[in-house]
Amino acid sequence: MRCFFQLGWLVLAPTLSVVFLGLATAAAEPALTYRHFRVTDRDDRVAVIEPIAADPLPLWSRDVSQEPHDWSNGPPMDQPYFQSLIVFVVPPPEGSGEPFYQHNHQPDIAWLPNGDLMAIWYTTGREQGTELTVLASRLRAGSNQWEPASEFFKAADRNMHGNSLFHDGRGTLHHMNGMGREGATGWEHLALLHRISRDNGVTWSVARPVSSGADYQRRHQVISGMKQTADGALIQPCDATPGGQGPTAIHISKDGGETWTDPGGDIRGIHAGVVELKDGRLLAFGRGQAIDGRMPISLSKDGGKTWRYQASDFPPIGGGQRLVLMRLHEGPLLLVSFTGERNDTTGIEFVDGQGETFRGVGMFAALSFDDGQTWPVRKLLTPGEGEYDGGAWTGAFTASPTRAEHGGYLAATQTPDGVIHLISSRLHYRFNLAWLAGRTSSR
């Protein structure tokens, strides 16, 4: 029997079970295509994870190209680009045996070296239920249609609450998930799991708890938006509370995902977006815990150990909404948020292509060219017309030049060709910086 000893844990290659004797690391792990796994708890901690090889193979793992993609064939980066909206939450075919419930929520999205996009989200009958499972889909390179969903990550009778998917730009795809106790409803106490893929998401290392992740506790509710700092550190935000009001925690890895630490500080607001500033500080925007009626800003100069707070220029957001904060390849910071809570029709002011001011409602983008000090570009993210179903807590909406999607849990990635791929709870938006920087309110 072949064994791999890695700082307190043991991998048994023939069965691919993992015994966690202490903190886990990610080196030299065997990988396979799996979506189901068995978990053994001891002393109320994750002790053993045993992945079950997928048979048949899920759609997201079939016939996946391993050839590097030529990103030079993308749209010209200096020309405005906005594509029509497409649906990424595509139900499995009837009779496929794949799980699919009425509530599909909390997505994340990542680009892959072969040119594909991969999205994950959870599907459930109710958010507290142990039927809640994670699905995945691909948008193959060159395609304009997402494939039907298939199951991606599930331990039986456990609430798999929260998803993160991130490609580090060097061939490693990271997946993190919060997992509840067997039979337990809700997401207050979760174990924090991590795994990686190095073949465009086909095979995966054995999932393992990270840092204090083996314990079922707060600060482990994974949300989208993993980031990589200038020196290569990975930052994973997690809700620190199961409620609608409260802080966000971060978990940091400085060795490519081998080990993780929680620095202990609290970002103001749940579902926070985090980004590194050019001077090394961390900037975050969160949902809830408003300051003077505005969305809160959190700033840390010690790697997340402590934070200071201030009011932003932006309206606060609420239930059924989640923001995106990221740095674009071109340098500016991008914030995507909403003009108010889902039922708020007050809106905020925008400027159209003729320099005229108008009041728009719904999802918008803002750009900062000075590392978050000012946000001079603000643009309503609307296709301009059409009837749409936003899914989850969003539901139906009618787009117009002054009205955009009013809700949704947002996640985004920017491909090497400069295209920003933004997903809400059901819909996929595609645009670039040149389109954002223009002042027109719609395409």
URFENWO-V8535 format. One record per residue. RES is the residue in one letter. OMEGA is omega in degrees with one decimal (NA if undefined). Layout:
RES;OMEGA + RES;OMEGA
//
This chain:
M;-178.4 + R;-177.7 + C;175.8 + F;177.7 + F;-176.3 + Q;171.3 + L;170.9 + G;172.8 + W;-172.5 + L;175.2 + V;176.4 + L;-169.8 + A;-176.6 + P;-178.8 + T;-178.7 + L;171.7 + S;-177.3 + V;174.9 + V;-177.4 + F;179.4 + L;-179.7 + G;177.4 + L;-177.8 + A;171.0 + T;-168.9 + A;-171.7 + A;167.9 + A;-178.8 + E;169.5 + P;-177.1 + A;174.7 + L;174.9 + T;178.4 + Y;174.3 + R;176.0 + H;176.8 + F;177.3 + R;-178.7 + V;172.5 + T;177.6 + D;173.2 + R;-178.7 + D;178.0 + D;176.0 + R;172.8 + V;-179.0 + A;-176.5 + V;171.6 + I;-179.5 + E;178.3 + P;-179.4 + I;-177.5 + A;-176.5 + A;176.3 + D;3.1 + P;179.2 + L;175.7 + P;-175.1 + L;-177.2 + W;-178.8 + S;-173.4 + R;170.7 + D;-178.2 + V;178.8 + S;174.4 + Q;177.8 + E;176.9 + P;-178.1 + H;175.2 + D;-176.2 + W;-178.9 + S;-179.9 + N;179.3 + G;-179.8 + P;178.3 + P;-173.9 + M;-178.2 + D;178.8 + Q;-179.1 + P;-177.2 + Y;174.0 + F;-178.1 + Q;177.9 + S;-178.5 + L;174.7 + I;-178.0 + V;177.0 + F;176.1 + V;-176.8 + V;-177.2 + P;174.0 + P;176.7 + P;176.8 + E;179.4 + G;-178.0 + S;-176.2 + G;178.9 + E;177.8 + P;174.8 + F;-177.6 + Y;-175.1 + Q;-175.0 + H;-178.9 + N;-159.5 + H;173.3 + Q;-177.5 + P;163.6 + D;-174.6 + I;178.3 + A;172.0 + W;-177.2 + L;-177.5 + P;-179.0 + N;179.0 + G;177.0 + D;162.8 + L;176.4 + M;177.5 + A;174.3 + I;177.2 + W;175.7 + Y;175.8 + T;-174.8 + T;170.4 + G;173.5 + R;-171.7 + E;-179.1 + Q;-168.7 + G;177.3 + T;172.1 + E;-177.2 + L;-178.3 + T;-176.4 + V;176.1 + L;177.0 + A;174.4 + S;175.4 + R;161.5 + L;-175.0 + R;178.3 + A;179.3 + G;-179.3 + S;175.9 + N;-177.1 + Q;176.5 + W;178.4 + E;175.0 + P;-177.1 + A;169.0 + S;-173.1 + E;-171.3 + F;-171.4 + F;-175.8 + K;164.5 + A;-172.1 + A;173.3 + D;178.3 + R;176.1 + N;-175.5 + M;-163.7 + H;173.3 + G;-174.2 + N;172.2 + S;179.1 + L;-172.4 + F;173.7 + H;-172.7 + D;179.3 + G;-179.2 + R;173.3 + G;179.5 + T;177.9 + L;-178.5 + H;174.6 + H;175.2 + M;-174.8 + N;170.8 + G;-175.0 + M;179.8 + G;175.2 + R;177.7 + E;177.4 + G;-176.7 + A;176.5 + T;179.6 + G;-173.8 + W;-178.8 + E;-177.8 + H;-174.8 + L;167.2 + A;-175.6 + L;-173.7 + L;-178.5 + H;172.0 + R;-177.0 + I;172.1 + S;177.1 + R;178.0 + D;176.1 + N;172.6 + G;179.3 + V;177.4 + T;-173.2 + W;172.0 + S;176.3 + V;177.4 + A;-176.9 + R;175.3 + P;-177.7 + V;-179.5 + S;175.3 + S;-171.6 + G;179.2 + A;178.6 + D;174.4 + Y;-174.5 + Q;175.0 + R;-178.3 + R;-178.5 + H;-179.8 + Q;-174.2 + V;172.3 + I;-178.4 + S;171.4 + G;171.8 + M;179.5 + K;175.9 + Q;-178.1 + T;-178.0 + A;179.7 + D;173.2 + G;179.2 + A;176.4 + L;179.3 + I;177.9 + Q;175.4 + P;176.8 + C;173.7 + D;-179.1 + A;-177.4 + T;176.6 + P;-175.3 + G;-179.7 + G;176.9 + Q;179.5 + G;-171.8 + P;171.6 + T;173.4 + A;169.9 + I;172.8 + H;-171.1 + I;172.3 + S;179.0 + K;-178.9 + D;174.5 + G;178.7 + G;179.1 + E;-179.9 + T;-176.3 + W;175.9 + T;172.3 + D;-177.2 + P;170.8 + G;-178.4 + G;-177.9 + D;168.2 + I;-179.9 + R;179.5 + G;176.1 + I;175.0 + H;-172.1 + A;167.7 + G;-175.0 + V;177.1 + V;175.3 + E;175.2 + L;-174.8 + K;178.6 + D;177.3 + G;176.1 + R;175.3 + L;178.1 + L;179.1 + A;169.3 + F;-178.4 + G;177.7 + R;-178.7 + G;-177.9 + Q;-176.9 + A;176.4 + I;-179.0 + D;177.7 + G;-179.3 + R;175.8 + M;-177.1 + P;169.7 + I;173.2 + S;-179.6 + L;178.0 + S;175.9 + K;-179.9 + D;174.9 + G;175.9 + G;176.9 + K;177.3 + T;-179.8 + W;169.2 + R;-168.5 + Y;175.4 + Q;177.5 + A;174.3 + S;174.5 + D;-168.6 + F;178.5 + P;176.5 + P;177.4 + I;-173.4 + G;-174.5 + G;-179.9 + G;-179.4 + Q;174.3 + R;-175.4 + L;172.1 + V;172.5 + L;-176.8 + M;172.0 + R;178.8 + L;178.4 + H;-177.2 + E;176.4 + G;-177.4 + P;169.4 + L;178.3 + L;170.3 + L;171.8 + V;-176.1 + S;-176.7 + F;-176.7 + T;178.7 + G;177.4 + E;-169.3 + R;-177.7 + N;-178.9 + D;-179.2 + T;-179.1 + T;179.2 + G;175.0 + I;-176.0 + E;174.3 + F;177.6 + V;-178.8 + D;-175.4 + G;178.1 + Q;-179.8 + G;-179.9 + E;178.9 + T;174.4 + F;179.6 + R;-179.5 + G;-176.9 + V;173.3 + G;-173.6 + M;179.6 + F;175.6 + A;174.6 + A;-179.2 + L;173.7 + S;179.9 + F;-179.1 + D;174.9 + D;170.5 + G;178.7 + Q;176.7 + T;-178.6 + W;-171.1 + P;-179.5 + V;177.9 + R;-172.6 + K;175.9 + L;-177.6 + L;-177.5 + T;172.4 + P;174.8 + G;179.1 + E;175.2 + G;176.3 + E;-175.4 + Y;172.3 + D;-179.0 + G;177.9 + G;175.1 + A;-178.0 + W;-175.6 + T;-179.1 + G;-173.6 + A;172.3 + F;177.0 + T;179.4 + A;174.4 + S;177.7 + P;-179.4 + T;-178.2 + R;179.4 + A;175.3 + E;-170.9 + H;-179.1 + G;178.7 + G;173.6 + Y;-170.8 + L;171.9 + A;-175.1 + A;170.5 + T;175.7 + Q;-179.6 + T;-177.5 + P;177.4 + D;176.2 + G;-179.1 + V;176.3 + I;178.4 + H;-177.6 + L;174.5 + I;170.6 + S;-178.7 + S;-179.6 + R;-169.5 + L;-176.8 + H;177.9 + Y;179.7 + R;-178.9 + F;179.4 + N;-177.9 + L;-179.5 + A;176.7 + W;179.7 + L;-173.9 + A;173.0 + G;-172.1 + R;-178.9 + T;-174.8 + S;177.7 + S;-175.7 + R;NA
//
